[in-house]
Amino acid sequence: MIYKNILITGGAGFVGSNLAVKLKEKYPQTEITALDNLKRRGSELNMKRLAAGGINFLYGDIRNPEDLESAGPVDLIIMCAAEAAVLAGVNSSPAYLLITNSTYAL
């Protein structure tokens, strides 16, 4: 693989964690970092699997530039961060949903 360092945002979520583990299995010399804010309960359940797979974990939020910068230099960013909850934004401002799923995905 031509990439030495890959950052996966939403890396502790269902899609991000599976992608991280599979990439590490296929390309063991590549450094894989999973960035996640652990907002969803299921993300916490994937932490042991990420650690066992040799994935670096970084607690952070894609809306915070300092969190992204703390990942250090990367060759590739794979965007898996999203607010997947159907009811997100229903009882409050939809800003979080729009910012997470739209703005930072661009």
C-alpha positions as CSV (number, residue, x, y, z in Angstrom):
1,M,0.0,0.0,0.0
2,I,1.3,3.5,-0.8
3,Y,-0.2,5.0,2.4
4,K,1.9,4.8,5.5
5,N,-0.5,6.6,7.8
6,I,-4.3,6.5,7.5
7,L,-6.8,8.4,9.7
8,I,-10.3,7.0,9.9
9,T,-12.8,9.5,11.4
10,G,-15.7,7.8,13.2
11,G,-13.2,5.0,13.6
12,A,-14.9,3.4,16.6
13,G,-18.3,3.2,14.9
14,F,-19.6,0.1,13.1
15,V,-18.3,1.0,9.6
16,G,-15.1,2.8,10.7
17,S,-14.0,0.1,13.1
18,N,-14.6,-2.8,10.6
19,L,-12.8,-0.9,7.9
20,A,-9.9,-0.1,10.3
21,V,-9.5,-3.7,11.3
22,K,-9.7,-5.1,7.8
23,L,-7.2,-2.5,6.5
24,K,-4.7,-3.4,9.3
25,E,-5.1,-7.1,8.5
26,K,-4.4,-6.5,4.8
27,Y,-1.7,-3.9,5.3
28,P,0.0,-4.6,8.7
29,Q,2.8,-2.1,8.1
30,T,0.3,0.8,7.7
31,E,-0.4,2.9,10.8
32,I,-4.1,3.1,11.2
33,T,-5.6,5.7,13.6
34,A,-9.3,5.8,14.5
35,L,-10.6,9.2,15.6
36,D,-13.9,9.1,17.4
37,N,-15.9,11.1,20.0
38,L,-17.5,8.0,21.4
39,K,-20.9,9.7,21.4
40,R,-22.7,6.5,20.6
41,R,-22.7,3.7,23.1
42,G,-21.9,1.1,20.5
43,S,-18.6,2.8,19.7
44,E,-17.3,2.1,23.1
45,L,-17.9,-1.6,22.6
46,N,-15.5,-1.6,19.6
47,M,-12.5,-0.3,21.6
48,K,-11.2,-3.7,22.6
49,R,-11.4,-5.0,19.0
50,L,-9.5,-1.9,17.8
51,A,-6.8,-2.3,20.4
52,A,-6.5,-6.1,19.6
53,G,-6.2,-5.3,15.9
54,G,-3.3,-2.8,16.5
55,I,-5.3,0.3,15.7
56,N,-4.3,3.5,17.3
57,F,-7.2,5.3,19.0
58,L,-7.6,9.0,19.3
59,Y,-10.5,10.5,21.3
60,G,-11.7,13.6,19.4
61,D,-14.3,15.3,17.4
62,I,-14.1,16.1,13.7
63,R,-15.7,19.5,14.4
64,N,-12.6,20.5,16.4
65,P,-9.6,21.3,14.2
66,E,-7.1,20.6,17.1
67,D,-8.4,17.1,17.4
68,L,-7.8,16.4,13.8
69,E,-4.3,18.0,14.0
70,S,-3.5,15.8,17.0
71,A,-3.5,12.8,14.7
72,G,-0.3,14.1,13.2
73,P,0.6,13.9,9.5
74,V,-1.5,11.4,7.6
75,D,-1.4,10.3,4.0
76,L,-5.1,9.5,3.7
77,I,-8.3,10.4,5.6
78,I,-11.3,8.1,5.4
79,M,-14.5,9.8,6.5
80,C,-16.7,7.4,8.4
81,A,-17.9,9.9,11.1
82,A,-21.7,10.5,11.0
83,E,-24.6,11.0,13.3
84,A,-26.6,7.9,12.3
85,A,-29.5,8.3,14.8
86,V,-32.8,8.8,12.9
87,L,-34.1,11.2,15.6
88,A,-30.9,13.3,15.9
89,G,-31.9,16.9,16.0
90,V,-35.6,16.3,16.5
91,N,-35.7,17.5,20.2
92,S,-33.1,20.2,19.7
93,S,-31.3,22.2,17.1
94,P,-30.4,20.1,14.0
95,A,-27.1,21.9,13.8
96,Y,-25.0,19.0,15.2
97,L,-26.6,16.6,12.7
98,L,-26.0,19.0,9.7
99,I,-22.4,19.9,10.7
100,T,-21.3,16.3,11.4
101,N,-23.0,14.7,8.4
102,S,-22.6,17.4,5.8
103,T,-20.0,20.1,6.4
104,Y,-17.2,17.9,7.7
105,A,-17.9,15.2,5.2
106,L,-17.0,17.6,2.4
